[in-house]
Amino acid sequence: GGGMWAAGAQRRAALALAAAGLALALALAAWRRRRPVREVLFFPSRPSCIEALLAEAAGPGAAARPCPCPLPRGDCSLSRLLRRLLSARRSLELCLFAFSSPQLGRAVQLLHRRGVRVRVVTDAQYMGLQGSQIGLLRHAGIQVRHDQESGYMHHKFAIVDRRMLITGSLNWTTQAIQNNRENVLVVEDAEYVKPFLDEFERIWEEYNPINYRFF
């Protein structure tokens, strides 16, 4: 029976080795899939229909009706920016000079409805311009704060789930997205995210309406 026992032990060892190999392969695949985001987006973004992307993010059943518009489907800088934005599960901090893109506005409202904690800091002079999304965001119940000083609140950055930074030259306006030469950097790197988060919190406190001075 010694030979049989040895054969059984060998088989068990081979199975254990195969299982360990599979576990390693799965762990490696998961690591590859979760490699920190490092992405550069350039604008202008070519015109494309992103209705399906927004519908998919809105929940099951929403994407049932294909959009009848003649714009091409497919990947573009705007759709990639939207995907990064819509990946938020817990929190979204927005610090934006100008925000008038209806698509990005819809995405932010969608996140808010999904239970993501959204906070917006913006520029007082720009938030009142025609086409601004800020009033709609406020109406949806999203917290918005603005400056009360002569200089512009000129930042253009977003932080997703306190771990992904989206920043660059791009104002969140249709004009900039469709016509301007712009850049956006998307990074998951704590060393970059932390100072931006700190800056956001500092501005958020400074722009607390309690501190407003009325003459």
LINKA-V150963 format. One record per residue. N is the residue number from 0. SS is DSSP state (H for helix, E for strand, - for the rest). PHI is phi in whole degrees, 0 to 359 (NA if undefined). Layout:
n: [N | N]
ss: [SS | SS]
phi: [PHI | PHI]
//
This chain:
n: [0 | 1 | 2 | 3 | 4 | 5 | 6 | 7 | 8 | 9 | 10 | 11 | 12 | 13 | 14 | 15 | 16 | 17 | 18 | 19 | 20 | 21 | 22 | 23 | 24 | 25 | 26 | 27 | 28 | 29 | 30 | 31 | 32 | 33 | 34 | 35 | 36 | 37 | 38 | 39 | 40 | 41 | 42 | 43 | 44 | 45 | 46 | 47 | 48 | 49 | 50 | 51 | 52 | 53 | 54 | 55 | 56 | 57 | 58 | 59 | 60 | 61 | 62 | 63 | 64 | 65 | 66 | 67 | 68 | 69 | 70 | 71 | 72 | 73 | 74 | 75 | 76 | 77 | 78 | 79 | 80 | 81 | 82 | 83 | 84 | 85 | 86 | 87 | 88 | 89 | 90 | 91 | 92 | 93 | 94 | 95 | 96 | 97 | 98 | 99 | 100 | 101 | 102 | 103 | 104 | 105 | 106 | 107 | 108 | 109 | 110 | 111 | 112 | 113 | 114 | 115 | 116 | 117 | 118 | 119 | 120 | 121 | 122 | 123 | 124 | 125 | 126 | 127 | 128 | 129 | 130 | 131 | 132 | 133 | 134 | 135 | 136 | 137 | 138 | 139 | 140 | 141 | 142 | 143 | 144 | 145 | 146 | 147 | 148 | 149 | 150 | 151 | 152 | 153 | 154 | 155 | 156 | 157 | 158 | 159 | 160 | 161 | 162 | 163 | 164 | 165 | 166 | 167 | 168 | 169 | 170 | 171 | 172 | 173 | 174 | 175 | 176 | 177 | 178 | 179 | 180 | 181 | 182 | 183 | 184 | 185 | 186 | 187 | 188 | 189 | 190 | 191 | 192 | 193 | 194 | 195 | 196 | 197 | 198 | 199 | 200 | 201 | 202 | 203 | 204 | 205 | 206 | 207 | 208 | 209 | 210 | 211 | 212 | 213 | 214]
ss: [- | H | H | H | H | H | H | H | H | H | H | H | H | H | H | H | H | H | H | H | H | H | H | H | H | H | H | H | H | H | H | H | H | - | - | - | - | E | E | E | E | E | E | - | - | - | - | - | - | - | H | H | H | H | H | H | H | H | - | - | - | H | H | H | - | - | - | - | - | - | - | - | - | - | - | - | H | H | H | H | H | H | H | H | H | H | - | - | - | - | E | E | E | E | E | E | - | - | E | - | - | H | H | H | H | H | H | H | H | H | H | H | H | - | - | - | E | E | E | E | E | E | - | H | H | H | H | - | - | - | - | - | - | H | H | H | H | H | H | - | - | - | E | E | E | E | - | - | - | - | - | - | - | - | - | E | E | E | E | E | - | - | - | E | E | E | E | E | - | - | - | E | - | H | H | H | H | H | H | - | - | E | E | E | E | E | E | - | - | H | H | H | H | H | H | H | H | H | H | H | H | H | H | H | H | H | - | - | H | H | H | - | - | - | -]
phi: [NA | 297 | 295 | 296 | 298 | 297 | 296 | 297 | 297 | 299 | 297 | 297 | 296 | 296 | 296 | 298 | 294 | 297 | 296 | 296 | 297 | 295 | 300 | 295 | 298 | 294 | 297 | 295 | 297 | 296 | 296 | 300 | 294 | 258 | 300 | 306 | 294 | 222 | 222 | 243 | 245 | 246 | 239 | 291 | 269 | 294 | 302 | 203 | 274 | 245 | 301 | 298 | 297 | 291 | 295 | 298 | 289 | 289 | 128 | 298 | 88 | 288 | 270 | 299 | 264 | 292 | 288 | 279 | 292 | 277 | 293 | 293 | 268 | 123 | 287 | 205 | 300 | 295 | 295 | 290 | 297 | 299 | 300 | 298 | 295 | 287 | 282 | 300 | 243 | 241 | 213 | 217 | 254 | 240 | 231 | 226 | 292 | 229 | 221 | 227 | 287 | 297 | 294 | 293 | 297 | 297 | 298 | 293 | 296 | 299 | 297 | 301 | 295 | 280 | 98 | 285 | 281 | 254 | 231 | 236 | 245 | 215 | 268 | 300 | 288 | 271 | 288 | 267 | 289 | 301 | 91 | 298 | 274 | 301 | 300 | 293 | 294 | 299 | 299 | 283 | 97 | 274 | 290 | 231 | 232 | 223 | 288 | 219 | 225 | 281 | 286 | 285 | 274 | 263 | 301 | 218 | 213 | 224 | 233 | 259 | 53 | 60 | 223 | 234 | 257 | 240 | 210 | 165 | 274 | 287 | 281 | 276 | 236 | 299 | 305 | 292 | 296 | 267 | 237 | 265 | 280 | 220 | 228 | 224 | 249 | 241 | 224 | 256 | 206 | 305 | 295 | 268 | 296 | 301 | 298 | 292 | 297 | 300 | 296 | 299 | 298 | 297 | 294 | 304 | 291 | 297 | 269 | 301 | 306 | 302 | 273 | 296 | 250 | 249 | 262]
//
